[in-house]
Amino acid sequence: MNSYHIRVAGREDESFLREMLYQSLYVPEGEEPFSRDILEEPFMKKYVEN
């Protein structure tokens, strides 16, 4: 049996969350990936800040 512990995300999780957000961006095959600067856009930052 698996056991899980769920906790509230904290500041220490921000770098992990930013990386997962970046990795989740869809890039069509053959296209250039997004610049990591996209994570600084307000429509993206809101998912990791605070």
MDAnalysis code that builds the backbone (N, CA, C; Angstrom):
import MDAnalysis as mda
import numpy as np

u = mda.Universe.empty(150, n_residues=50, atom_resindex=np.repeat(np.arange(50), 3), trajectory=True)
u.add_TopologyAttr("name", ["N", "CA", "C"] * 50)
u.add_TopologyAttr("resid", np.arange(1, 51))
u.add_TopologyAttr("resname", ["MET", "ASN", "SER", "TYR", "HIS", "ILE", "ARG", "VAL", "ALA", "GLY", "ARG", "GLU", "ASP", "GLU", "SER", "PHE", "LEU", "ARG", "GLU", "MET", "LEU", "TYR", "GLN", "SER", "LEU", "TYR", "VAL", "PRO", "GLU", "GLY", "GLU", "GLU", "PRO", "PHE", "SER", "ARG", "ASP", "ILE", "LEU", "GLU", "GLU", "PRO", "PHE", "MET", "LYS", "LYS", "TYR", "VAL", "GLU", "ASN"])
u.atoms.positions = np.array([
    [0.837, -1.169, 0.000],
    [0.000, 0.000, 0.000],
    [0.890, 1.242, 0.000],
    [0.516, 2.231, -0.801],
    [1.260, 3.488, -0.871],
    [0.774, 4.450, 0.198],
    [1.685, 5.244, 0.666],
    [1.351, 6.260, 1.654],
    [1.801, 7.617, 1.122],
    [0.934, 8.604, 1.232],
    [1.240, 9.932, 0.721],
    [1.080, 10.966, 1.823],
    [1.896, 11.992, 1.732],
    [1.792, 13.131, 2.638],
    [1.612, 14.360, 1.766],
    [0.511, 15.045, 1.914],
    [0.234, 16.256, 1.136],
    [0.448, 17.460, 2.032],
    [1.206, 18.421, 1.531],
    [1.482, 19.616, 2.310],
    [1.303, 20.845, 1.440],
    [1.184, 21.975, 2.070],
    [1.075, 23.251, 1.372],
    [2.452, 23.580, 0.791],
    [2.466, 24.051, -0.456],
    [3.731, 24.448, -1.074],
    [4.271, 25.697, -0.389],
    [5.588, 25.772, -0.280],
    [6.231, 26.924, 0.347],
    [7.259, 27.539, -0.575],
    [7.915, 28.575, -0.098],
    [8.958, 29.262, -0.877],
    [10.028, 28.296, -1.374],
    [10.341, 27.313, -0.567],
    [11.386, 26.354, -0.946],
    [11.003, 25.516, -2.162],
    [9.745, 25.545, -2.551],
    [9.265, 24.779, -3.701],
    [9.242, 25.591, -4.994],
    [9.506, 26.885, -4.912],
    [9.343, 27.766, -6.070],
    [10.186, 27.346, -7.271],
    [11.440, 26.996, -7.072],
    [12.280, 26.630, -8.222],
    [11.764, 25.360, -8.900],
    [11.297, 24.407, -8.105],
    [10.721, 23.183, -8.673],
    [9.447, 23.502, -9.455],
    [8.587, 24.326, -8.887],
    [7.336, 24.677, -9.560],
    [7.595, 25.433, -10.859],
    [8.575, 26.335, -10.846],
    [8.925, 27.068, -12.065],
    [9.411, 26.108, -13.148],
    [10.238, 25.155, -12.760],
    [10.750, 24.183, -13.737],
    [9.622, 23.325, -14.305],
    [8.713, 22.882, -13.458],
    [7.595, 22.062, -13.934],
    [6.674, 22.867, -14.839],
    [6.473, 24.146, -14.522],
    [5.660, 25.012, -15.372],
    [6.307, 25.149, -16.744],
    [7.616, 25.381, -16.765],
    [8.332, 25.510, -18.040],
    [8.240, 24.207, -18.850],
    [8.445, 23.085, -18.192],
    [8.409, 21.794, -18.882],
    [7.017, 21.467, -19.419],
    [5.994, 22.060, -18.834],
    [4.620, 21.759, -19.259],
    [4.186, 22.541, -20.502],
    [4.995, 23.501, -20.936],
    [4.620, 24.304, -22.103],
    [4.665, 23.459, -23.370],
    [3.587, 23.507, -24.121],
    [3.507, 22.741, -25.368],
    [4.313, 23.428, -26.464],
    [5.196, 22.663, -27.074],
    [5.981, 23.149, -28.208],
    [5.766, 22.145, -29.346],
    [5.150, 22.593, -30.441],
    [4.929, 21.677, -31.564],
    [6.256, 21.113, -32.081],
    [6.207, 19.903, -32.572],
    [7.390, 19.242, -33.104],
    [8.032, 20.100, -34.184],
    [9.343, 20.258, -34.103],
    [10.091, 21.041, -35.070],
    [10.186, 22.518, -34.728],
    [9.468, 22.969, -33.719],
    [9.504, 24.378, -33.312],
    [10.552, 24.585, -32.229],
    [11.019, 25.821, -32.116],
    [11.972, 26.183, -31.069],
    [11.243, 26.249, -29.730],
    [11.865, 25.765, -28.667],
    [11.227, 25.900, -27.346],
    [11.166, 27.365, -26.922],
    [10.276, 27.666, -25.995],
    [10.145, 29.016, -25.468],
    [11.412, 29.399, -24.719],
    [11.704, 30.679, -24.712],
    [12.765, 31.197, -23.863],
    [12.272, 31.076, -22.423],
    [13.178, 30.846, -21.499],
    [12.776, 30.755, -20.085],
    [12.249, 32.092, -19.572],
    [12.507, 33.156, -20.312],
    [11.983, 34.469, -19.936],
    [10.455, 34.489, -19.899],
    [9.828, 33.558, -20.582],
    [8.363, 33.513, -20.590],
    [7.812, 33.328, -19.181],
    [8.601, 32.747, -18.304],
    [8.149, 32.530, -16.932],
    [8.029, 33.834, -16.152],
    [8.598, 34.915, -16.680],
    [8.511, 36.224, -16.025],
    [7.278, 37.012, -16.464],
    [6.574, 36.514, -17.463],
    [5.357, 37.183, -17.924],
    [4.266, 37.040, -16.865],
    [3.477, 38.095, -16.638],
    [2.440, 38.038, -15.594],
    [1.482, 36.854, -15.737],
    [1.123, 36.497, -16.965],
    [0.186, 35.386, -17.141],
    [0.792, 34.035, -16.768],
    [2.112, 33.973, -16.634],
    [2.774, 32.745, -16.196],
    [3.195, 32.831, -14.720],
    [3.702, 33.995, -14.307],
    [4.204, 34.168, -12.940],
    [3.137, 33.844, -11.895],
    [1.889, 34.142, -12.228],
    [0.821, 33.976, -11.240],
    [0.690, 32.533, -10.751],
    [1.197, 31.574, -11.511],
    [1.082, 30.181, -11.113],
    [2.122, 29.758, -10.081],
    [3.175, 30.551, -9.937],
    [4.238, 30.165, -9.003],
    [4.448, 31.160, -7.865],
    [4.041, 32.383, -8.060],
    [4.255, 33.382, -7.010],
    [3.278, 33.204, -5.858],
    [3.781, 33.528, -4.674],
    [2.974, 33.520, -3.449],
    [2.368, 32.165, -3.172],
])
